[in-house]
Amino acid sequence: MKTDFLLDISISTQQLSIIKDSRIIKTYPVSTAKNGAGEQMGSECTPTGWHQIRAKIGANQPLYSVFKGRRGTGEIYSPELGRQYPQRDWILTRILWLGGLEPGKNRYGKVDTTWRYIYIHGCPDELMKGYPDSHGCVRMKNADVLDLFDRVEAGIKVYIHE
């Protein structure tokens, strides 16, 4: 059963690990927020603490599918498309939408992770440079987010820490 997994996201090491029975099953490189850790709405920081995957979005979409507002646009990302729209915050391949579990820290009001639209999602692979560079989300390489998406279910716990 996939719900007995835990995702551990380390901002300091820029890694996401799948943990089962206190053992690391798989680790992926990630890119968290350029502005560091923080929960405040509008901060463009990556929220810390306990979360869960509240929704899985994009099943059966092709690799490099482009999403806006959690909906596929029908576009497939390419470096050429990236050059055409250089200011876009690319959300590609799959979305794991996070929801905070700690009232007052990352749930409800001005700190609510869900309503800050914080996701684990694919991004142009060339943006994965090993350092924080997102607008708050947890970015992954497309093949990695596809692999992760297929390994987890909605409802599993996610712990984000510095």
Secondary structure, DSSP 8 states (H G I E B T S, - for coil): -GGG-EEEEETTTTEEEEEETTEEEEEEE-B-BTT-B---TTS--B--EEEEEEEEE-TT--TTEEEETTEEEEEE--HHHHHHSTT----EEEEEEEEE-SBTTTBSGGG-TGGGT-EEEE--GGG--SS--BSSSEEE-HHHHHHHHHH--TT-EEEEE-
